[in-house]
Amino acid sequence: MKKILGIVVLSLFLCNISSADLYDLKIDLNTSEKTTKKILIKNGYASKCSSYLADRNESGYLSMNLYGYSNKVDMEIQVKVPGPDSGLISIRYSAKINQDGSINKKKLLENKLTGSSNFKKEMKPYMNIFKNLGDMVMDEQGYYPDYGKPLRATPVDIDGKKLFKRMISLIAKSTPKQSGQLKKAGSHIIKNSIINVSKEFIGYSEINGERYNLIRYKFKINYNGNKSEYRQFANQFDIDQIAFFHESGLPTIVYDIIPYSETPIHHSTICKVYKNNSLISEISVPILKDSKKLKKIKKKSENNNITDQLEALNNLYKSGVLTKEEFEKAKKRILN
């Protein structure tokens, strides 16, 4: 259980800091386009990205689902541990998306802790962390494009010290008992480091007939101080990855060039993109690494993806995008 929790804490707080390389991916990268059209989240599109990470020794798991729509984004996180000290942590967030693609304030919809008395006692101190995860996970900073503007094939520098300070502040807020120690460490690292953060449009790839824009994101702390314990912490921030954004503007997978604590989550993520409730693309790191799998995955027509259409329709209804009447009408059209 502690191993699962460790993965959650270390990885989710860094989840919007990622990086990737193309050398192991069986895709073609088109670098001819130096400036794209304005990036906006298009109407009629939706996405579902799912990650699953299991701890075989303790039979626990961490699952994440991120649902993207033209007007909002929803996120679900579950940590489950079976056995005598079984329990479940279930978190749900939602945030509205502005017309320019920026994300409004996140709303916590569910923050549930259930299970045995031992499980609840052990997990209770960490619940503040989960309450604040949405502020980091669904953050428009990091590798996200500047919605409403075109992508450009030139590096965009981000204020690394400001971003790192914000991250430390959020973690400290989530762990009051370690707050002072964390802020002290963060302040020391900021004063004694060069923090380089940048993102860059490196080209696009046509994957099974769908265009994906690729953004490379780098985050590196060059620590110049003399405290070994702080150096070890700073060294974790050597991140280089590529984020895949569907042409609709929706984010999908992240592929890490330099593996780190969040890589198991990134590389287990499967993203599906829908247009008018029909599945049009499926993408994951394992698929992009295997040319045979890549060839087998083809766009599905309305005649052979009824299950996927119903699943997407149900998600839209549950999230409030569709009314009950709209849901029933669309369901009838699919089944007929």
N, C-alpha and C positions, 0 to 999 in steps of 0.2 A: 504494500500500500504506500509506503514512504517513497519507494522508487517511482511509482506512478505520479505521486504528488510532486516529487522533485522535477520530473519532466515537465509537468504542467507549469510550475512556477518559473522555471528557468526559460522554458521555450515561449510561453504565451506572452511574457513581458517583452520578448525580443521579436515577436512575430512579424512586426512591420519593418524589421531590419533584416534584409535578406539579400542573397546574391546567387548568380548562376553562370554556367559556362556552357558552350554549345558543343564542345568536342565529343561528348558521349551521346549526343542526341542525333537521331537519324532524320534530320530535317534540313531543308535548304533555307538559308538566310539571304534575303534580298536587301542589299545595302544601297541601292541606287537612289532611294527616296530620302532626301535630306530634311524635308519639311513635310509634315502630313497636314490633312485637313484638321479643323478644330475638333478636339476630342470631346464628345458629349455622350451621355448614356441615352441610347435610342429607345423610343417607345416600342412596345410589342415584344421586347426581349426580356428574358429572365435567366437566371443561372442558379445552380445548386452545386456547391463544392463540399465534399465530405471527406473527413480524415478519421482514421481509426488507428489507435496505438494500444497494444495489449502487453501486459506484463505476465508472461507465462508462469513464472514461479509463484506469483500470488493470485493469478487468475483474475486480475483486475483489468480495467480498460479505460481509456480516454477516448471520447468521440467528439468531433466538432462538425457542425453543419452551418454553412454560410449561404444564405439565400439572397440573391441580388435581383432587384427590380429597377424599373426606370424611376420610381419615386421613393424607394426606401430599401434598406438592407436589414435583414434579420440574422441573428446568430444564436446558435444553441450549443451549449457545452455540457457534457455529462462525464462524471467520473464515478465509476461503479466498482465496488469491491464485494465479491460474494464470500460465503463462508460464515463461521461463527460470529465474526465481527463485521458482518456485511453492512453496506450502506450505500447511499447514493447522494451525489451532489449534482444538482440540475440548475443551470443558469440560462436565462434567455434575455437577449437584448434586442432592441429595435431602434433604428435611427432613420429619419427622413432625409432624402437626398434632394438638394436644391437643383434648379435647372442647370446650373453651371457644373454640377457633379459634386460639389462640396457637400460634406455631411453635417447635418445639424447635431444638436446635443443628443447623446445616447440616452435611451430610456430603459431602465431595468424592469423587465416584465416578470421575471421569476428568479428567486434566489432560494432554492430549496435544499435543506439538509435533513435527510432521513436515514434511519438505520439503528443499529444497536447503540447502547449507551456508550460503549468504548469508542465506537466509530465517531459518534457525534462529539465526544469529548476531545478526541484527537484532532478532528477536522475543524472544530469551532474557531480556533485561533487564526485559521487561514481563510475564513469566509470573507474578510475584508478584501483580501487579494482578489477573490472572484468577483466581488461587487464592483471593483474598479477595472476589471479586464477589458470591458467594452471601450473605455477611454483610450486604451492602447491598441487593441486589436483592430477596431474600426476607426483608425486615425487616418486622415487624408494625407498626413505627412509620410515620409519614407518613400517607397518606390512608386506610389500612386502618381499618375500624370497630373498636370495642372489642367483640370477640366475647364473647357471653354477656350482653351488655347491649343495651338498645334504642337505636335511633338517635333523636336529639332535634334539633329544628330550632332549636338555639341553638349558637353558635360554641363550640368546645372549644379552649382555648389550650394550646399545647405549649411546653415549655421550649426556645426556639429556640437559646439559647447552648449548652445541653447537647447538643442534637442536632447543631449545627454542629461542636462540639468533637469529638464522636464520629466524624463524617464525616472531619474533618481527620486524626484519629488513624489511621483505617483507611487513608486514602490514603497517609499518611506511612509506615505499616507496609508498604505494597505497593511503595513506591519508596524504598528505604533511602538512596540517594545524595542524594535531595532532602528527606529526612526532616527535617533540622534547619531548612532554609529554609521548608518547609511549616508546621511547628509554630510557627515565629516569626511567619509571616504570619497563621496562624490565631489565635494569642494576641493579636496586635495588633488584628485585626479584632474579636475578641470584646470587648476592652477599650474599643474606640472605636466601638461600633455598638449600635444597637437592633435586635434580631433578632425579628421577629414571625412566628410560625408558628401556624396554626389550621386546624381542619377543621370542617365543618358539614354536616349532613343538610339538603339543600335541597328534597327532594321525591322523587317516584318517577314513572317513565314506563312505560306499557304498550307494549311493542314486540313486534308480532306475537304478541300473546296472552301474553307473558311479562313479569313485573314486574322492573324494574331500579331499585334504590335509588341515588340520586345523592349523592355526597359531594364537596363543594367543598373544595379544599385550597389554602392560601396559604402561601408562604414568601418573606419579603422581608427583606433586610439593608439597614438605613439606616445607612450608614457616615458617621461624623462626623470621621474623622481627616484628615490632610493629606498622605498618601502616595498619589500617583496610581496606582502599580502595584497597591496593595492595593485602591484604589477600583474599578479595572477588574475585579478578581477578584470583589469583593463585589457589583458590579452584575449579575453573572450570576445572582444569587439574587433574582430578581424573578419569582416563579412563581405562576401562578394557573390552576387546572385543575379539571376535574370527573371523578371516577372513577365508573364504572358497575359496580355489584355486583348480580349476578343474585340473585333472591329465595332461591336455595339457599344464599346466603352466599359464593359463589365470585366472585372478582374477574374483571373482563373488561377493557374498553378504558379508555383515558384520553384526554380531549380537551383540548388546551391552548388557553386563551384567549390567553395571551401566548406566542408561538412562542419556542423556545430550542433548545439543541443536541440535546435529546432528542425534539423534536417529530417529525422524520422517522420515528423508530421508533414513537412512539405512534400516529401517524396512518397507519401502514402495517400496524398490527396487526389481525388478523382473529381473533375469538374464537368458538369453537363450544361450546355447552353441551349436555350429554347427560343424559338421564334413563333409567336402566335400559338403557344402551347405545344408546338411540335419540336421534338429533339432534333437539333441540326448539327451538334458537335459534341464529342466527348474527348477529354484530354487528361493525361496524367504523365508523370515522369516515366514510369515503367513503359507506357505505351510509346512515348517518344524515343525511348532507348532501344526499342525492338522494332526493326523494320517490318517484320512479319505481322506483328500486332497492328502496326500503323496501317498497313495495307488492308487488313481485314475489317477495320472500323470504317464504315461508310455512312454517309448521311442517310437517315431513315425517312421514308415517305410517310404520308398520313395513313397509308394502307397497312404498313407493317410496324407501326410503333404505337398502337392503341394504348398499351400499358403505360408507356412513357408519357403520352399525352394526358392520360387520366391522372397520373401522379403529379405532373406539373400543374394541371388544373386544380387539383385538390390543395396543393401548396398555395396557389394564388387565392383560393377561397379561404383557407385557414388564416392566411396573413392579412385578410381584409381587403385585398385588392379587388376581388369580385364579390358582388352581392349574392345572396342565395339564389335569386331568380336568374342572374347572369350565369352562375355556376351550373344550374340545372339545364338551361338552354344549351350551353356549350357542351355539357356532358351528353346531351341527347344527340347533338350534331356529330360528335365523335363516334358514338355507338351505332348511329345509323349510317 
